[in-house]
């Protein structure tokens, strides 16, 4: 059973999602099933079958979240420091072709969200960055082709 590295914030977000699924979604779906049963013949009751499908999906999601939380290895980023990029680091990069500045935090897979500036430790960019320091040149092979970056800043937030 592999441990999943995760920040404390990522763990809390998964816990909140699990609580939502168990305490809000589960009772809502059970109520839908109960209401649909009152409509008669279950073999031809589309509302009943839709509610049962929703219940199945919700229970599967709950099991997946419980598994991730059980295997989580919480890493306190606030206690990390140094100038070498590792899990939890917030890295400022400059694209060497476009001079565009981007900021990424390297986090665990379950909490990765590119729109929020969080990339998974298993992503090609994160794997290329780990072990590098400020000023390093990094080349990453992406689906869109090779990209070159310069590490401008390494922070621990």
Secondary structure as UniProt FT lines:
FT   STRAND          4..7
FT   HELIX           8..20
FT   HELIX           21..25
FT   HELIX           26..37
FT   TURN            38..39
FT   HELIX           42..44
FT   HELIX           46..71
FT   STRAND          72..75
FT   HELIX           77..79
FT   TURN            87..88
FT   STRAND          90..95
FT   TURN            96..98
FT   STRAND          101..107
FT   HELIX           109..111
FT   HELIX           114..116
FT   STRAND          118..120
FT   TURN            121..122
FT   HELIX           124..129
FT   TURN            130..131
FT   TURN            134..135
FT   STRAND          137..142
FT   TURN            143..144
FT   STRAND          145..155
//
